[in-house]
Amino acid sequence: MHAPWQVLGLGALAMAAGASFMVQAAVNTSLRLSLGSASWASFVSYLGGTLVMLAVIVVTREAWPQPEAVARSHWLAWSGGLWGAIYVVITVLLLPHLGAATLLALIVAGMMLASLTFDHFGLMGVPQQAMSLTRLLGVVFLVAGVALIRR
């Protein structure tokens, strides 16, 4: 179990990740409006992320993955970029139409529904946790929150 200060620190870090999520959507949307292309704006986003991660790998002197580890991994484990690209393109297209708060609320609701599914079935190695009425009500309240934010 984590100490209270660790929980606060981890929570603050998670909130920073959430804020960066919104900043990324806004920056990418701004570029899309300037360039007139969601595809190019998304490409620039991924190119920037790729260059930053390459710099991190060089600075931390991270070793190349072992061929055995690569061969052992499931093919779906290599599709993270695909799912990220789907997210980036959709946010770039929807942000001007929905606004930041509504878009983020809908994204969180989608995340929660997917998370409950992953938990319930133990997909992709996620620890299995059965669906419960309480967990389902949490999602219902999130969706209700989306409706309230949209008004």
TIRO-2110 file (N, C-alpha, C; in Angstrom, 1 decimal):
// TIRO-2110
0.8, -1.2, 0.0, N, 1, A
0.0, 0.0, 0.0, CA, 1, A
0.9, 1.2, 0.0, C, 1, A
0.5, 2.3, -0.7, N, 2, A
1.2, 3.5, -0.8, CA, 2, A
0.9, 4.4, 0.4, C, 2, A
1.9, 5.2, 0.8, N, 3, A
1.8, 6.2, 1.8, CA, 3, A
0.9, 7.3, 1.3, C, 3, A
0.2, 8.1, 2.1, N, 4, A
-0.7, 9.1, 1.6, CA, 4, A
0.0, 10.1, 0.7, C, 4, A
1.2, 10.5, 1.0, N, 5, A
2.0, 11.5, 0.2, CA, 5, A
2.3, 10.9, -1.2, C, 5, A
2.5, 9.5, -1.2, N, 6, A
2.7, 8.9, -2.5, CA, 6, A
1.4, 8.9, -3.4, C, 6, A
0.3, 8.6, -2.7, N, 7, A
-1.0, 8.6, -3.4, CA, 7, A
-1.3, 10.0, -3.9, C, 7, A
-1.0, 11.1, -3.2, N, 8, A
-1.2, 12.5, -3.6, CA, 8, A
-0.3, 12.7, -4.8, C, 8, A
1.0, 12.3, -4.7, N, 9, A
1.9, 12.5, -5.8, CA, 9, A
1.5, 11.8, -7.1, C, 9, A
1.1, 10.5, -6.9, N, 10, A
0.6, 9.8, -8.1, CA, 10, A
-0.7, 10.4, -8.7, C, 10, A
-1.5, 10.8, -7.8, N, 11, A
-2.8, 11.5, -8.3, CA, 11, A
-2.5, 12.8, -9.0, C, 11, A
-1.5, 13.6, -8.5, N, 12, A
-1.1, 14.8, -9.2, CA, 12, A
-0.5, 14.5, -10.6, C, 12, A
0.3, 13.4, -10.6, N, 13, A
0.9, 13.0, -11.9, CA, 13, A
-0.2, 12.6, -12.9, C, 13, A
-1.2, 11.8, -12.4, N, 14, A
-2.3, 11.4, -13.3, CA, 14, A
-3.1, 12.6, -13.8, C, 14, A
-3.3, 13.6, -12.9, N, 15, A
-4.0, 14.8, -13.3, CA, 15, A
-3.1, 15.6, -14.4, C, 15, A
-1.8, 15.6, -14.2, N, 16, A
-1.0, 16.2, -15.2, CA, 16, A
-1.1, 15.5, -16.6, C, 16, A
-1.2, 14.2, -16.5, N, 17, A
-1.4, 13.4, -17.8, CA, 17, A
-2.7, 13.8, -18.4, C, 17, A
-3.7, 13.9, -17.6, N, 18, A
-5.0, 14.3, -18.1, CA, 18, A
-5.0, 15.7, -18.7, C, 18, A
-4.3, 16.6, -18.1, N, 19, A
-4.2, 18.0, -18.6, CA, 19, A
-3.4, 18.0, -19.9, C, 19, A
-2.3, 17.1, -20.0, N, 20, A
-1.5, 17.1, -21.2, CA, 20, A
-2.4, 16.5, -22.4, C, 20, A
-3.3, 15.6, -22.0, N, 21, A
-4.2, 15.0, -23.0, CA, 21, A
-5.0, 16.1, -23.6, C, 21, A
-5.6, 17.1, -22.8, N, 22, A
-6.4, 18.2, -23.4, CA, 22, A
-5.5, 19.2, -24.1, C, 22, A
-4.3, 19.4, -23.6, N, 23, A
-3.4, 20.4, -24.3, CA, 23, A
-3.1, 19.8, -25.7, C, 23, A
-2.8, 18.5, -25.7, N, 24, A
-2.5, 17.8, -27.0, CA, 24, A
-3.7, 18.0, -28.0, C, 24, A
-4.9, 17.8, -27.5, N, 25, A
-6.0, 17.9, -28.4, CA, 25, A
-6.2, 19.3, -28.9, C, 25, A
-6.0, 20.3, -28.0, N, 26, A
-6.1, 21.7, -28.5, CA, 26, A
-5.0, 22.1, -29.4, C, 26, A
-3.8, 21.7, -29.1, N, 27, A
-2.6, 22.0, -30.0, CA, 27, A
-2.8, 21.4, -31.4, C, 27, A
-3.2, 20.1, -31.4, N, 28, A
-3.4, 19.4, -32.7, CA, 28, A
-4.5, 20.0, -33.5, C, 28, A
-5.6, 20.4, -32.8, N, 29, A
-6.7, 21.0, -33.5, CA, 29, A
-6.3, 22.4, -34.1, C, 29, A
-5.6, 23.1, -33.3, N, 30, A
-5.1, 24.4, -33.8, CA, 30, A
-4.3, 24.2, -35.1, C, 30, A
-3.4, 23.2, -35.1, N, 31, A
-2.6, 22.9, -36.3, CA, 31, A
-3.5, 22.4, -37.4, C, 31, A
-4.5, 21.6, -37.1, N, 32, A
-5.4, 21.2, -38.2, CA, 32, A
-6.1, 22.4, -38.8, C, 32, A
-6.5, 23.3, -38.0, N, 33, A
-7.2, 24.5, -38.6, CA, 33, A
-6.3, 25.3, -39.4, C, 33, A
-5.0, 25.4, -39.0, N, 34, A
-4.0, 26.2, -39.8, CA, 34, A
-3.7, 25.5, -41.1, C, 34, A
-3.5, 24.1, -41.0, N, 35, A
-3.1, 23.4, -42.2, CA, 35, A
-4.2, 22.9, -43.1, C, 35, A
-5.4, 22.9, -42.5, N, 36, A
-6.6, 22.4, -43.2, CA, 36, A
-6.6, 20.9, -43.4, C, 36, A
-5.9, 20.2, -42.5, N, 37, A
-5.8, 18.7, -42.6, CA, 37, A
-5.6, 18.1, -41.3, C, 37, A
-6.6, 17.2, -40.9, N, 38, A
-6.5, 16.5, -39.7, CA, 38, A
-5.4, 15.4, -39.8, C, 38, A
-5.2, 14.9, -41.0, N, 39, A
-4.1, 13.9, -41.1, CA, 39, A
-2.7, 14.4, -40.9, C, 39, A
-2.5, 15.6, -41.5, N, 40, A
-1.1, 16.2, -41.4, CA, 40, A
-0.9, 16.7, -39.9, C, 40, A
-1.9, 17.2, -39.3, N, 41, A
-1.8, 17.6, -37.9, CA, 41, A
-1.5, 16.4, -37.0, C, 41, A
-2.2, 15.3, -37.3, N, 42, A
-1.9, 14.1, -36.5, CA, 42, A
-0.5, 13.5, -36.8, C, 42, A
-0.1, 13.6, -38.0, N, 43, A
1.2, 13.1, -38.4, CA, 43, A
2.3, 13.9, -37.6, C, 43, A
2.1, 15.3, -37.6, N, 44, A
3.1, 16.1, -36.9, CA, 44, A
3.1, 15.8, -35.4, C, 44, A
1.9, 15.5, -34.8, N, 45, A
1.9, 15.1, -33.4, CA, 45, A
2.7, 13.9, -33.2, C, 45, A
2.5, 12.9, -34.0, N, 46, A
3.2, 11.6, -33.8, CA, 46, A
4.7, 11.7, -34.1, C, 46, A
5.0, 12.5, -35.1, N, 47, A
6.4, 12.7, -35.4, CA, 47, A
7.1, 13.4, -34.2, C, 47, A
6.5, 14.4, -33.6, N, 48, A
7.1, 15.1, -32.4, CA, 48, A
7.2, 14.1, -31.3, C, 48, A
6.2, 13.3, -31.0, N, 49, A
6.2, 12.3, -30.0, CA, 49, A
7.3, 11.3, -30.2, C, 49, A
7.5, 10.8, -31.5, N, 50, A
8.5, 9.9, -31.8, CA, 50, A
9.9, 10.4, -31.5, C, 50, A
10.1, 11.7, -31.9, N, 51, A
11.4, 12.3, -31.7, CA, 51, A
11.7, 12.5, -30.2, C, 51, A
10.7, 12.9, -29.4, N, 52, A
10.9, 13.0, -28.0, CA, 52, A
11.3, 11.6, -27.4, C, 52, A
10.5, 10.6, -27.8, N, 53, A
10.8, 9.3, -27.2, CA, 53, A
12.2, 8.7, -27.7, C, 53, A
12.6, 9.1, -28.9, N, 54, A
14.0, 8.7, -29.3, CA, 54, A
15.0, 9.4, -28.5, C, 54, A
14.8, 10.7, -28.2, N, 55, A
15.7, 11.4, -27.3, CA, 55, A
15.8, 10.8, -25.9, C, 55, A
14.6, 10.4, -25.4, N, 56, A
14.6, 9.7, -24.0, CA, 56, A
15.4, 8.4, -24.1, C, 56, A
15.2, 7.6, -25.1, N, 57, A
15.9, 6.4, -25.2, CA, 57, A
17.4, 6.6, -25.3, C, 57, A
17.8, 7.6, -26.1, N, 58, A
19.3, 7.9, -26.2, CA, 58, A
19.8, 8.4, -24.8, C, 58, A
19.1, 9.3, -24.2, N, 59, A
19.6, 9.9, -22.9, CA, 59, A
19.6, 8.8, -21.8, C, 59, A
18.6, 7.9, -21.8, N, 60, A
18.6, 6.9, -20.7, CA, 60, A
19.4, 5.7, -21.1, C, 60, A
19.9, 5.7, -22.3, N, 61, A
20.7, 4.5, -22.8, CA, 61, A
20.0, 3.2, -22.7, C, 61, A
18.7, 3.3, -23.0, N, 62, A
17.8, 2.1, -23.0, CA, 62, A
18.3, 1.1, -24.1, C, 62, A
18.4, -0.2, -23.7, N, 63, A
18.9, -1.2, -24.6, CA, 63, A
17.8, -1.5, -25.6, C, 63, A
18.2, -2.0, -26.7, N, 64, A
17.3, -2.5, -27.8, CA, 64, A
16.5, -3.7, -27.2, C, 64, A
15.2, -3.8, -27.5, N, 65, A
14.5, -5.0, -27.1, CA, 65, A
15.1, -6.3, -27.6, C, 65, A
15.2, -7.3, -26.8, N, 66, A
15.7, -8.6, -27.2, CA, 66, A
14.8, -9.3, -28.2, C, 66, A
15.4, -9.9, -29.3, N, 67, A
14.5, -10.5, -30.3, CA, 67, A
13.6, -11.6, -29.7, C, 67, A
14.0, -12.3, -28.7, N, 68, A
13.1, -13.2, -28.0, CA, 68, A
11.9, -12.6, -27.4, C, 68, A
12.1, -11.4, -26.8, N, 69, A
11.0, -10.7, -26.2, CA, 69, A
10.0, -10.2, -27.3, C, 69, A
10.6, -9.7, -28.4, N, 70, A
9.8, -9.3, -29.5, CA, 70, A
8.9, -10.4, -30.1, C, 70, A
9.6, -11.6, -30.3, N, 71, A
8.9, -12.7, -30.8, CA, 71, A
7.8, -13.3, -29.9, C, 71, A
8.0, -13.1, -28.6, N, 72, A
7.1, -13.6, -27.5, CA, 72, A
5.9, -12.7, -27.4, C, 72, A
6.0, -11.4, -27.8, N, 73, A
4.9, -10.5, -27.6, CA, 73, A
3.7, -10.8, -28.6, C, 73, A
2.5, -10.5, -28.1, N, 74, A
1.3, -10.7, -29.0, CA, 74, A
1.3, -9.6, -30.0, C, 74, A
0.8, -9.9, -31.2, N, 75, A
0.8, -8.9, -32.3, CA, 75, A
0.0, -7.7, -31.9, C, 75, A
-1.1, -7.9, -31.1, N, 76, A
-1.9, -6.7, -30.8, CA, 76, A
-1.2, -5.8, -29.9, C, 76, A
-0.2, -6.2, -29.1, N, 77, A
0.6, -5.4, -28.3, CA, 77, A
1.3, -4.3, -29.0, C, 77, A
1.5, -4.5, -30.3, N, 78, A
2.2, -3.6, -31.2, CA, 78, A
1.3, -2.5, -31.8, C, 78, A
0.0, -2.6, -31.5, N, 79, A
-0.9, -1.7, -32.2, CA, 79, A
-1.2, -0.4, -31.4, C, 79, A
-0.4, -0.1, -30.4, N, 80, A
-0.7, 1.2, -29.6, CA, 80, A
-0.7, 2.4, -30.4, C, 80, A
0.2, 2.5, -31.4, N, 81, A
0.2, 3.7, -32.2, CA, 81, A
-1.0, 3.8, -33.1, C, 81, A
-1.6, 2.7, -33.5, N, 82, A
-2.8, 2.7, -34.3, CA, 82, A
-4.0, 3.3, -33.4, C, 82, A
-4.1, 2.9, -32.2, N, 83, A
-5.2, 3.4, -31.3, CA, 83, A
-4.9, 4.8, -30.9, C, 83, A
-3.7, 5.2, -30.7, N, 84, A
-3.4, 6.6, -30.5, CA, 84, A
-3.7, 7.5, -31.6, C, 84, A
-3.4, 7.0, -32.9, N, 85, A
-3.7, 7.8, -34.1, CA, 85, A
-5.2, 8.0, -34.2, C, 85, A
-6.0, 6.9, -33.9, N, 86, A
-7.4, 7.0, -34.0, CA, 86, A
-7.9, 8.1, -33.0, C, 86, A
-7.4, 8.1, -31.8, N, 87, A
-7.7, 9.1, -30.8, CA, 87, A
-7.4, 10.5, -31.3, C, 87, A
-6.2, 10.7, -31.8, N, 88, A
-5.7, 12.0, -32.2, CA, 88, A
-6.6, 12.5, -33.3, C, 88, A
-6.8, 11.8, -34.3, N, 89, A
-7.6, 12.2, -35.4, CA, 89, A
-9.0, 12.6, -35.0, C, 89, A
-9.6, 11.7, -34.2, N, 90, A
-11.0, 12.0, -33.7, CA, 90, A
-11.1, 13.3, -32.9, C, 90, A
-10.1, 13.5, -32.0, N, 91, A
-10.1, 14.7, -31.2, CA, 91, A
-9.9, 15.9, -32.0, C, 91, A
-9.0, 15.8, -33.0, N, 92, A
-8.7, 17.0, -33.8, CA, 92, A
-10.0, 17.4, -34.6, C, 92, A
-10.8, 16.4, -35.0, N, 93, A
-12.0, 16.6, -35.8, CA, 93, A
-13.1, 17.1, -34.9, C, 93, A
-13.3, 16.6, -33.7, N, 94, A
-14.4, 16.9, -32.9, CA, 94, A
-14.3, 18.1, -32.0, C, 94, A
-13.1, 18.5, -31.6, N, 95, A
-12.9, 19.6, -30.6, CA, 95, A
-13.6, 20.9, -31.0, C, 95, A
-13.5, 21.3, -32.3, N, 96, A
-14.1, 22.5, -32.7, CA, 96, A
-15.7, 22.4, -32.6, C, 96, A
-16.2, 21.2, -32.7, N, 97, A
-17.7, 21.1, -32.8, CA, 97, A
-18.3, 20.9, -31.4, C, 97, A
-17.5, 20.2, -30.5, N, 98, A
-18.1, 19.9, -29.2, CA, 98, A
-17.6, 20.8, -28.1, C, 98, A
-16.4, 21.4, -28.2, N, 99, A
-15.8, 22.1, -27.1, CA, 99, A
-14.9, 21.2, -26.3, C, 99, A
-14.0, 21.8, -25.5, N, 100, A
-13.0, 21.0, -24.8, CA, 100, A
-13.7, 20.2, -23.7, C, 100, A
-14.6, 20.8, -22.9, N, 101, A
-15.2, 20.1, -21.7, CA, 101, A
-16.0, 18.9, -22.2, C, 101, A
-16.9, 19.1, -23.2, N, 102, A
-17.8, 18.0, -23.6, CA, 102, A
-16.9, 16.9, -24.3, C, 102, A
-16.0, 17.3, -25.1, N, 103, A
-15.1, 16.3, -25.7, CA, 103, A
-14.4, 15.4, -24.7, C, 103, A
-13.8, 16.1, -23.7, N, 104, A
-13.1, 15.3, -22.7, CA, 104, A
-14.0, 14.5, -21.8, C, 104, A
-15.2, 15.0, -21.5, N, 105, A
-16.2, 14.2, -20.8, CA, 105, A
-16.6, 12.9, -21.6, C, 105, A
-16.8, 13.1, -22.9, N, 106, A
-17.2, 11.9, -23.7, CA, 106, A
-16.0, 11.0, -23.8, C, 106, A
-14.8, 11.5, -23.9, N, 107, A
-13.6, 10.6, -24.0, CA, 107, A
-13.5, 9.8, -22.7, C, 107, A
-13.7, 10.5, -21.5, N, 108, A
-13.6, 9.8, -20.3, CA, 108, A
-14.7, 8.7, -20.2, C, 108, A
-15.9, 9.1, -20.6, N, 109, A
-17.0, 8.1, -20.6, CA, 109, A
-16.7, 6.9, -21.4, C, 109, A
-16.1, 7.1, -22.6, N, 110, A
-15.7, 6.0, -23.5, CA, 110, A
-14.6, 5.2, -22.8, C, 110, A
-13.6, 5.9, -22.2, N, 111, A
-12.6, 5.2, -21.5, CA, 111, A
-13.1, 4.3, -20.4, C, 111, A
-14.1, 4.8, -19.6, N, 112, A
-14.7, 4.0, -18.5, CA, 112, A
-15.4, 2.8, -19.1, C, 112, A
-16.2, 3.0, -20.1, N, 113, A
-16.9, 1.8, -20.7, CA, 113, A
-15.9, 0.8, -21.2, C, 113, A
-14.9, 1.2, -21.9, N, 114, A
-13.8, 0.3, -22.3, CA, 114, A
-13.1, -0.4, -21.2, C, 114, A
-12.8, 0.4, -20.1, N, 115, A
-12.1, -0.1, -18.9, CA, 115, A
-12.9, -1.1, -18.2, C, 115, A
-14.2, -0.9, -18.1, N, 116, A
-15.1, -1.9, -17.5, CA, 116, A
-15.1, -3.2, -18.3, C, 116, A
-15.1, -3.1, -19.6, N, 117, A
-15.1, -4.3, -20.5, CA, 117, A
-13.7, -5.0, -20.3, C, 117, A
-12.6, -4.3, -20.3, N, 118, A
-11.3, -4.9, -20.2, CA, 118, A
-11.2, -5.5, -18.8, C, 118, A
-11.7, -4.9, -17.8, N, 119, A
-11.7, -5.4, -16.4, CA, 119, A
-12.5, -6.7, -16.3, C, 119, A
-13.7, -6.6, -16.8, N, 120, A
-14.7, -7.7, -16.7, CA, 120, A
-14.2, -9.0, -17.4, C, 120, A
-13.6, -8.8, -18.6, N, 121, A
-13.1, -10.0, -19.3, CA, 121, A
-11.6, -10.3, -19.2, C, 121, A
-10.9, -9.4, -18.5, N, 122, A
-9.5, -9.6, -18.3, CA, 122, A
-8.7, -9.5, -19.6, C, 122, A
-9.1, -8.6, -20.5, N, 123, A
-8.5, -8.5, -21.8, CA, 123, A
-7.1, -7.9, -21.7, C, 123, A
-6.2, -8.4, -22.6, N, 124, A
-4.9, -8.0, -22.8, CA, 124, A
-4.1, -8.0, -21.5, C, 124, A
-4.4, -8.9, -20.6, N, 125, A
-3.6, -9.1, -19.4, CA, 125, A
-4.0, -8.2, -18.2, C, 125, A
-5.1, -7.4, -18.4, N, 126, A
-5.6, -6.6, -17.3, CA, 126, A
-6.2, -7.5, -16.3, C, 126, A
-5.9, -7.3, -15.0, N, 127, A
-6.5, -8.2, -13.9, CA, 127, A
-8.0, -8.2, -14.0, C, 127, A
-8.6, -9.3, -14.0, N, 128, A
-10.0, -9.5, -14.1, CA, 128, A
-10.8, -9.0, -12.9, C, 128, A
-11.8, -8.2, -13.1, N, 129, A
-12.6, -7.7, -12.0, CA, 129, A
-14.1, -7.7, -12.6, C, 129, A
-14.9, -8.4, -12.0, N, 130, A
-16.3, -8.6, -12.5, CA, 130, A
-17.0, -7.3, -12.5, C, 130, A
-17.9, -7.2, -13.5, N, 131, A
-18.8, -6.0, -13.6, CA, 131, A
-19.7, -6.0, -12.4, C, 131, A
-20.0, -4.9, -11.8, N, 132, A
-20.9, -4.8, -10.7, CA, 132, A
-21.8, -3.6, -10.9, C, 132, A
-22.9, -3.6, -10.1, N, 133, A
-23.9, -2.5, -10.3, CA, 133, A
-23.2, -1.2, -9.9, C, 133, A
-22.4, -1.2, -8.9, N, 134, A
-21.7, 0.0, -8.4, CA, 134, A
-20.8, 0.6, -9.6, C, 134, A
-20.1, -0.3, -10.2, N, 135, A
-19.2, 0.2, -11.3, CA, 135, A
-20.0, 0.7, -12.5, C, 135, A
-21.1, 0.0, -12.8, N, 136, A
-21.9, 0.4, -13.9, CA, 136, A
-22.6, 1.7, -13.6, C, 136, A
-23.0, 1.9, -12.3, N, 137, A
-23.6, 3.2, -12.0, CA, 137, A
-22.6, 4.3, -12.1, C, 137, A
-21.4, 4.1, -11.8, N, 138, A
-20.3, 5.1, -12.0, CA, 138, A
-20.3, 5.6, -13.4, C, 138, A
-20.4, 4.7, -14.4, N, 139, A
-20.4, 5.0, -15.8, CA, 139, A
-21.7, 5.8, -16.1, C, 139, A
-22.8, 5.4, -15.6, N, 140, A
-24.1, 6.1, -15.8, CA, 140, A
-23.9, 7.5, -15.3, C, 140, A
-23.3, 7.7, -14.2, N, 141, A
-23.2, 9.1, -13.6, CA, 141, A
-22.2, 9.9, -14.5, C, 141, A
-21.2, 9.2, -15.1, N, 142, A
-20.3, 9.9, -16.0, CA, 142, A
-21.0, 10.4, -17.2, C, 142, A
-21.8, 9.5, -17.8, N, 143, A
-22.6, 9.9, -19.0, CA, 143, A
-23.6, 11.0, -18.6, C, 143, A
-24.2, 11.0, -17.4, N, 144, A
-25.1, 12.0, -17.0, CA, 144, A
-24.3, 13.3, -16.9, C, 144, A
-23.1, 13.2, -16.4, N, 145, A
-22.2, 14.4, -16.3, CA, 145, A
-21.9, 15.0, -17.7, C, 145, A
-21.7, 14.2, -18.7, N, 146, A
-21.5, 14.6, -20.1, CA, 146, A
-22.7, 15.5, -20.5, C, 146, A
-24.0, 14.9, -20.2, N, 147, A
-25.2, 15.7, -20.6, CA, 147, A
-25.2, 17.0, -19.9, C, 147, A
-24.8, 17.1, -18.6, N, 148, A
-24.8, 18.3, -17.9, CA, 148, A
-23.8, 19.3, -18.4, C, 148, A
-22.6, 18.8, -18.7, N, 149, A
-21.6, 19.7, -19.3, CA, 149, A
-22.0, 20.3, -20.6, C, 149, A
-22.7, 19.5, -21.4, N, 150, A
-23.1, 19.9, -22.8, CA, 150, A
-24.1, 21.0, -22.7, C, 150, A
-24.9, 21.1, -21.7, N, 151, A
-26.0, 22.1, -21.6, CA, 151, A
-25.5, 23.5, -21.5, C, 151, A
END
